Amino acid sequence: MQKGPLHFYFDFSSPYSYIASEWVDAVAARHGRRVQWHAILLGVTFQVAELKPQIEHPLKRDYAFRDFARSAAFAGLPYQQPARFPIATQNAARVFWWLHETQGAAAAVAWARAGLRAYFTRGVSLDDPAQLKALAAESGLDADAAEQAWSDPVWKDKLKTVNSAAIAAGVFGAPYFLIDGEAFWGNDRQAQIERWLATGPFKGLV
């Protein structure tokens, strides 16, 4: 019997999503699972959950910036804190869903990785149309078509629908993972996810 996918919800402006994006497929593959990627907007989920970014909490701000870099270093990943952070990522997310629906999941995932790496290792501002078009071209996409996609009401509505579905599924942050209905929030859930995929529900968990 084929096992269901691991659902991976991410935002292009989330440092922990960037880190998780580099391990999630390999972890799932080790246990015979595939990953279904979902580009969402954290700002939308924060409004519903009455949350705000860590860096907007004075007591958490310095720690958060340190932890972003430390977590990436622990994972062996390059990391450069973007000068402008966080940023609006709706255009990058719309391109993701445009690719997903017109060229397939693999093309969308390749774009997600390119966007996350560009923002968190080179400081490419994904909210800047010129920089986003340049990244699309660099990634082998038709840059003009990508721009048309992120301006198209069809893909604007698609992203709204995806965000609503994520909230309905209980998603309130990123990265967020759903495995057969079990939710895990945060890049630091990797060990738990790996164990869950290997053994199923933990002993003693009701």
C-alpha positions in Angstrom: 0.0 0.0 0.0 1.5 3.3 -1.1 2.1 5.7 1.8 0.8 9.3 1.6 3.0 12.3 1.0 4.7 14.4 3.5 3.2 17.9 3.2 5.7 20.7 3.5 4.5 24.2 4.0 7.0 27.0 3.5 7.4 30.7 3.0 10.1 32.2 0.8 11.0 34.7 3.6 11.4 32.0 6.3 15.0 31.2 7.3 13.9 27.9 8.9 11.9 27.0 5.7 15.2 27.5 3.7 17.0 25.1 6.1 14.2 22.6 6.1 13.9 22.7 2.3 17.5 21.3 2.1 16.7 18.1 4.1 13.0 17.4 3.7 13.1 15.4 0.4 16.0 13.3 1.5 14.4 12.4 4.9 11.1 11.5 3.2 12.8 9.4 0.5 14.6 7.3 3.1 11.2 6.2 4.3 9.5 5.7 0.9 7.7 8.9 1.0 7.4 11.8 -1.4 7.1 15.5 -0.5 4.3 17.7 -1.5 5.5 21.3 -1.3 3.1 24.2 -0.5 4.2 27.8 -0.9 2.2 29.9 1.6 2.3 33.4 3.1 3.2 33.5 6.7 1.6 36.9 7.2 -1.8 35.4 6.4 -1.4 32.6 8.9 0.0 35.0 11.5 -3.1 37.1 11.3 -5.4 34.2 12.0 -3.1 32.8 14.7 -2.6 36.3 16.2 1.2 35.9 16.0 4.0 38.1 14.7 7.5 37.5 13.5 10.1 36.7 16.2 12.2 39.7 15.3 9.3 42.0 16.2 9.6 40.8 19.8 12.3 43.0 21.4 13.4 40.2 23.8 13.6 37.6 21.0 15.1 39.7 18.1 18.9 39.3 18.7 18.4 35.6 19.6 16.4 35.0 16.5 19.0 36.4 14.2 21.7 34.4 15.9 19.7 31.3 15.7 19.0 31.6 12.0 22.7 31.7 11.3 23.6 29.0 13.9 20.9 26.6 12.6 22.1 27.0 9.0 25.7 26.4 10.1 24.7 23.4 12.1 23.1 22.0 9.0 26.2 22.7 7.0 24.4 25.3 4.8 25.6 28.7 3.6 23.7 31.6 5.1 23.7 35.4 4.8 21.2 37.4 6.7 19.3 39.4 4.1 19.6 43.2 4.6 15.9 43.5 4.1 14.0 41.0 6.2 11.3 39.9 6.3 9.9 40.7 2.9 6.6 40.2 1.0 6.8 36.9 -0.9 3.5 36.7 -2.7 5.0 37.1 -6.2 7.5 34.3 -5.7 4.8 32.1 -4.3 2.5 32.8 -7.3 5.3 31.8 -9.6 5.6 28.6 -7.6 1.9 27.7 -8.1 2.0 28.8 -11.8 4.9 26.4 -12.4 3.2 23.7 -10.3 0.0 23.8 -12.3 1.5 24.3 -15.8 4.9 22.6 -15.7 4.6 20.1 -12.8 5.7 19.8 -9.2 9.4 19.3 -10.0 9.6 22.6 -11.8 7.9 24.4 -8.9 10.2 22.8 -6.3 13.3 23.8 -8.4 12.0 27.3 -8.3 11.3 27.2 -4.6 14.9 26.0 -3.9 16.3 28.7 -6.2 14.3 31.4 -4.5 15.1 30.3 -0.9 18.8 29.9 -1.7 19.0 33.3 -3.6 17.4 35.2 -0.7 19.2 33.5 2.2 22.7 33.1 0.6 22.9 36.1 -1.7 20.4 38.6 -0.4 18.3 38.6 -3.6 15.2 40.6 -2.7 12.3 38.5 -4.0 9.9 41.3 -3.4 11.7 43.5 -6.0 10.2 42.8 -9.4 13.5 43.4 -11.3 15.5 41.1 -9.0 12.7 38.5 -9.2 12.6 38.6 -13.0 16.4 38.3 -13.0 16.2 35.2 -10.8 13.6 33.7 -13.0 15.8 34.1 -16.0 18.8 32.8 -14.1 16.7 29.7 -13.2 15.9 29.0 -16.8 12.4 30.4 -16.8 10.8 32.8 -19.2 11.1 35.9 -17.1 8.4 37.8 -18.9 6.0 34.9 -18.5 6.9 34.7 -14.8 6.1 38.3 -14.4 2.8 37.9 -16.2 2.0 34.9 -13.9 2.6 36.8 -10.7 0.3 39.6 -12.0 -2.4 37.3 -13.2 -5.6 37.1 -11.1 -5.7 33.4 -11.7 -2.5 32.8 -9.7 -3.4 35.5 -7.2 -6.6 33.5 -6.5 -4.7 30.3 -6.5 -2.4 31.5 -3.7 -5.4 32.8 -1.7 -7.0 29.4 -2.0 -3.8 27.6 -0.9 -3.5 29.9 2.1 -7.1 29.3 3.1 -6.6 25.5 2.8 -3.4 25.7 4.9 -5.2 27.5 7.6 -8.0 25.0 7.5 -5.4 22.3 7.9 -4.1 24.0 11.1 -1.0 25.6 9.6 0.1 28.6 11.6 3.8 28.9 10.8 6.6 27.7 8.6 8.1 25.3 8.0 5.1 23.2 8.9 4.8 19.5 8.1 1.8 17.1 7.9 2.4 13.4 7.9 -0.8 11.3 7.7 -2.6 13.9 9.7 0.2 14.4 12.3 1.5 18.0 12.5 5.1 19.1 13.1 6.1 22.8 13.3 9.6 24.0 12.8 13.0 23.0 11.3 13.9 21.6 14.7 11.3 18.9 14.4 13.6 17.0 11.9 14.5 14.2 14.4 10.9 13.7 15.4 9.8 13.6 11.8 12.5 11.0 10.9 11.4 8.8 13.9 7.7 9.1 13.0 8.3 8.1 9.4 10.3 5.1 10.6 8.1 3.9 13.4 4.7 5.7 13.2 3.1 7.1 16.4 5.5 7.2 19.4 5.0 4.7 22.2 3.0 6.3 25.0 1.5 9.0 22.8 -2.3 9.1 23.1 
